[in-house]
Amino acid sequence: MSFLSRIGFIETEEQERTRLAQAPEGSLNHYLSTRPVTIDEWPKDLLIELPWQKPRTDQAYRVVVVPIEFRKDALPEDVEEEPLPRKRHSGAWMCAVVFSDHPDYPAGGFRIDVPVAQLARGRRIDLAGVPAQA
């Protein structure tokens, strides 16, 4: 547990799972509440395969993205500062789709917004050691 979680500044992992699990069953957030966090670092420019497996969809797709630009969550108009504890893995990234077998998300630079909570539960793709195609 990080220092900021211990002092109550940001959510603990359990608080985040509980918050995500409160979303309706079948929703992305509810699905993410069942997945472990696998990427804790700042994801900009990483290759990340999004978690996109059954039971969330009828078919298991592969979608790999590169996060490009971060966008923090907007606060309600009547709130000046985010209440404590602050959300763990909040905000979203505009990402470029670099590989996909999903018909709605074509590869080749197609842009999508991906919640940080989803990226944090993705699988980092490492190209080190992968031979280049001639």
C-alpha positions as CSV (number, residue, x, y, z in Angstrom):
1,M,0.0,0.0,0.0
2,S,1.4,3.4,-0.9
3,F,1.9,6.2,1.5
4,L,-0.9,8.3,-0.1
5,S,-3.3,5.4,0.4
6,R,-2.3,4.9,4.0
7,I,-3.0,8.5,4.9
8,G,-6.3,8.4,3.0
9,F,-5.4,10.8,0.2
10,I,-6.1,8.2,-2.6
11,E,-8.2,5.1,-2.6
12,T,-6.7,1.8,-1.6
13,E,-6.9,-1.1,-4.1
14,E,-9.8,-2.5,-2.1
15,Q,-11.7,0.8,-2.1
16,E,-11.3,1.1,-5.9
17,R,-12.5,-2.5,-6.5
18,T,-15.5,-1.8,-4.3
19,R,-16.3,1.4,-6.2
20,L,-16.0,-0.2,-9.6
21,A,-18.1,-3.2,-8.4
22,Q,-21.0,-0.9,-7.6
23,A,-21.5,-0.2,-11.3
24,P,-24.3,-2.3,-12.9
25,E,-23.4,-5.9,-13.7
26,G,-22.3,-6.3,-17.3
27,S,-20.8,-2.8,-17.4
28,L,-17.1,-2.1,-18.0
29,N,-16.5,-0.8,-14.5
30,H,-18.1,-3.9,-12.9
31,Y,-16.0,-6.1,-15.2
32,L,-12.8,-4.2,-14.3
33,S,-13.5,-4.7,-10.5
34,T,-12.9,-8.4,-11.1
35,R,-9.5,-7.9,-12.8
36,P,-6.1,-7.3,-11.0
37,V,-4.1,-4.2,-11.6
38,T,-1.2,-5.2,-13.8
39,I,0.3,-1.8,-14.9
40,D,1.1,0.7,-12.2
41,E,3.3,3.0,-14.2
42,W,2.4,6.0,-16.2
43,P,1.2,4.4,-19.4
44,K,2.0,7.0,-22.0
45,D,3.6,5.5,-25.1
46,L,3.3,1.9,-23.8
47,L,1.8,-0.9,-25.9
48,I,-1.1,-2.2,-23.9
49,E,-3.5,-5.0,-24.8
50,L,-6.9,-4.1,-23.3
51,P,-8.7,-6.6,-21.1
52,W,-11.5,-7.7,-23.4
53,Q,-12.4,-11.3,-22.6
54,K,-15.5,-13.3,-21.7
55,P,-17.7,-12.8,-19.8
56,R,-17.7,-9.1,-20.7
57,T,-18.4,-9.9,-24.4
58,D,-19.7,-12.9,-26.3
59,Q,-16.4,-13.1,-28.1
60,A,-12.8,-12.7,-27.0
61,Y,-11.2,-9.8,-28.9
62,R,-7.7,-8.5,-29.0
63,V,-7.3,-4.7,-29.0
64,V,-3.8,-3.2,-28.5
65,V,-3.4,0.5,-28.0
66,V,-0.8,3.2,-27.3
67,P,-1.9,5.9,-24.8
68,I,-1.1,9.3,-26.3
69,E,-2.9,12.1,-24.3
70,F,-4.2,12.0,-20.7
71,R,-7.5,13.7,-19.8
72,K,-8.4,13.9,-16.1
73,D,-12.0,13.3,-15.0
74,A,-14.2,16.4,-14.9
75,L,-15.6,17.4,-11.5
76,P,-19.3,18.3,-11.1
77,E,-20.0,22.0,-11.5
78,D,-20.8,22.5,-7.8
79,V,-17.5,20.9,-6.7
80,E,-14.2,22.8,-6.7
81,E,-11.9,20.1,-5.5
82,E,-12.0,16.3,-5.7
83,P,-13.2,14.8,-2.4
84,L,-10.8,12.6,-0.4
85,P,-9.9,9.9,-0.9
86,R,-9.2,10.7,-4.5
87,K,-10.0,8.0,-7.1
88,R,-7.2,5.6,-7.9
89,H,-6.7,5.2,-11.7
90,S,-9.0,8.1,-12.6
91,G,-9.2,9.9,-15.9
92,A,-8.9,8.6,-19.4
93,W,-6.3,8.4,-22.2
94,M,-6.8,9.1,-25.9
95,C,-5.2,6.1,-27.4
96,A,-4.2,5.0,-30.9
97,V,-5.3,1.5,-31.9
98,V,-2.3,-0.3,-33.2
99,F,-3.7,-3.9,-33.4
100,S,-7.3,-5.1,-33.4
101,D,-9.5,-7.9,-34.5
102,H,-12.6,-6.1,-33.2
103,P,-14.7,-4.8,-36.1
104,D,-15.5,-1.5,-34.3
105,Y,-11.9,-0.6,-33.5
106,P,-9.7,-0.7,-36.6
107,A,-6.0,-0.6,-36.3
108,G,-3.8,1.9,-38.1
109,G,-4.2,5.0,-35.9
110,F,-7.9,4.9,-35.1
111,R,-8.3,6.9,-31.8
112,I,-10.4,5.8,-28.8
113,D,-10.7,7.1,-25.3
114,V,-9.8,4.4,-22.7
115,P,-10.4,4.8,-18.9
116,V,-7.2,4.6,-16.8
117,A,-8.8,1.8,-14.8
118,Q,-9.0,-0.3,-18.0
119,L,-5.4,0.4,-19.0
120,A,-4.2,-0.4,-15.5
121,R,-5.7,-3.8,-15.9
122,G,-4.4,-4.5,-19.4
123,R,-1.4,-6.5,-20.5
124,R,1.8,-4.6,-21.4
125,I,3.2,-5.7,-24.7
126,D,7.0,-5.8,-24.9
127,L,8.5,-5.9,-28.4
128,A,12.1,-6.4,-27.1
129,G,13.3,-9.7,-28.5
130,V,10.7,-9.8,-31.2
131,P,12.5,-10.2,-34.6
132,A,11.7,-7.6,-37.2
133,Q,9.9,-8.9,-40.3
134,A,11.8,-8.5,-43.6
